[in-house]
Amino acid sequence: MKFDLDSAQRRQLGYQLVDCIDEYFAGLSDRPVQPALEERTFDEKDGELPECGTDASRVLRDLCTELIDRGFHIPSANYLGLMNPTPVYVAILAEMLVAALNPQLASRARSPIPSSLERQTIRWISNRVGCTGESGATFTTGGNEANFTALALALSRHFPTWIKAASASMPSRPALYASSEAHHSLEKCVGLLGLGRESLRRIPVTERIETDPEELERSIRHDRDAGLRPFCVVATAGTTNSGAIDNLGAIAGICKRHNLWFHVDGAYGAAVLFSNQHRSLLNNIELADSITLDPHKWLAMPLAAGVVLTSHPEELLRIFDVETPYLSRANTHGPMDNFRIGAQWSRRMNSLKLWLAFKVHGRQAYEQLINRQIKLAGDFAEWVRNSEEFELAAPQVLPTINLRTKLPGAPEEVVRQANELLLREVTRDGKRWMSSTVVRGISAIRLTIISYLTGERHIEELQAALTRVARQQNAKAAVSSF
Ligand SMILES: Cc1ncc(COP(=O)(O)O)c(C=O)c1O
């Protein structure tokens, strides 16, 4: 089959796929997340590279059948796992349009309308932050790249010659700070930035799973006395484990006192910016020097879309601006070319899906989504507090809940085993998915309500399953200790 399909073929294949996706979406409220435990065996694909093609319609049909019938379904309403959502449908359409038009956003000249739509999307986000004064931002592939960019900005701000001369130009070894619960992308970032993973100081958290401000300040003073050069603090707005939000005002104050860059990793929780009702959870985020936000998490975008915002746009230029003979510098007025303010050269339009979702559904749709999910999680936490079988392992703030088996006086290892057993049994039939974790040193079952399809019915079914399995376990334990 040749590449340039005719109109009839394009339509036939396109409609076939749209029909398949439509049927898939129609069943998402009740779709099991994956096959039952006993059926989860997957062979490696070992066929050779096809020399000649096969009928497109058949290949597409077989592919959809296999992916859907035997797949792991993050878009299901019963996926209560890590921070991946059911994608908003119009965002899927935007992805198709982006693939078809294939805009290259490196330069404005070659993408005047896409670049302008992207800047508008960024402006909408910045306005919700409440940035006063100049700000800059760049779309990224996700939170890792956004955090990487933010730490590079922080380094460049404190060590202006670093981007040219690397560590040789640094008067003393840099150090930066984040809580023990901050995301592991930070280790990767500091390693790849050449700082060494030891430069990242992990600060203990309080009972609310927030960075302990006293410990933070003590650590900064200690490092400074030891001849190191503290340059940045990363606060988390919505930790991956528990959805905890650091005390942004306290950390902003510490950064100001010690002249440190204040980065907020809001990959998950900064979505709350779009809820008027809960915006106060992020009070003082506007004081940040940089912010990470991942639309492909709580803003229900398909992978991939991240954003990093900064109140120091000139630093973006300092770290990313390069010369290239095949793009003239003539066009220096107006907004910057994207390749001068971001790590990427070939740059996919990761913003169009969010632009379209905002345009079609409006901010109020996000307000409702966020408020409803926080309420569902609050009710769930209340249910845990009143339960005989479970207790909370961490406070609930966002729609992420850490619960654990209630076994008063039992050693931690016994509770951990009970949690693992419970999780295995509750997810055995494949209907739903949750994960396990360790928070402040204690084991927990972790769930996040992130799909806009998840409602009270799904939560009630989950609670019934948790209770049933926990009671069975307790009964078995009582018999064996008899
Ligand atoms: C708080 C936080 N920061 C950063 C990241 C990394 O984001 P991404 O997976 O988009 O690279 C995550 C991912 O879960 C996260 O929860």
Ligand as a Chemical Component Dictionary entry (heavy atoms), coordinates in Angstrom:
data_LIG
# 
_chem_comp.id                   LIG 
_chem_comp.type                 NON-POLYMER 
_chem_comp.pdbx_formal_charge   0 
_chem_comp.three_letter_code    LIG 
# 
loop_
_chem_comp_atom.comp_id 
_chem_comp_atom.atom_id 
_chem_comp_atom.alt_atom_id 
_chem_comp_atom.type_symbol 
_chem_comp_atom.charge 
_chem_comp_atom.model_Cartn_x 
_chem_comp_atom.model_Cartn_y 
_chem_comp_atom.model_Cartn_z 
_chem_comp_atom.pdbx_ordinal 
LIG C1 C1 C 0 4.856 16.236 41.822 1  
LIG C2 C2 C 0 5.367 15.702 40.507 2  
LIG N1 N1 N 0 6.373 16.334 39.899 3  
LIG C3 C3 C 0 6.858 15.901 38.705 4  
LIG C4 C4 C 0 6.353 14.779 38.090 5  
LIG C5 C5 C 0 6.919 14.315 36.786 6  
LIG O1 O1 O 0 6.026 14.620 35.781 7  
LIG P1 P1 P 0 6.033 13.864 34.363 8  
LIG O2 O2 O 0 5.649 12.461 34.659 9  
LIG O3 O3 O 0 5.032 14.598 33.564 10 
LIG O4 O4 O 0 7.412 13.976 33.785 11 
LIG C6 C6 C 0 5.303 14.081 38.706 12 
LIG C7 C7 C 0 4.736 12.867 38.089 13 
LIG O5 O5 O 0 3.926 12.173 38.641 14 
LIG C8 C8 C 0 4.793 14.558 39.944 15 
LIG O6 O6 O 0 3.776 13.936 40.583 16 
# 
loop_
_chem_comp_bond.comp_id 
_chem_comp_bond.atom_id_1 
_chem_comp_bond.atom_id_2 
_chem_comp_bond.value_order 
_chem_comp_bond.pdbx_ordinal 
LIG C1 C2 SING 1  
LIG C2 N1 SING 2  
LIG C2 C8 DOUB 3  
LIG N1 C3 DOUB 4  
LIG C3 C4 SING 5  
LIG C4 C5 SING 6  
LIG C4 C6 DOUB 7  
LIG C5 O1 SING 8  
LIG O1 P1 SING 9  
LIG P1 O2 DOUB 10 
LIG P1 O3 SING 11 
LIG P1 O4 SING 12 
LIG C6 C7 SING 13 
LIG C6 C8 SING 14 
LIG C7 O5 DOUB 15 
LIG C8 O6 SING 16 
# 
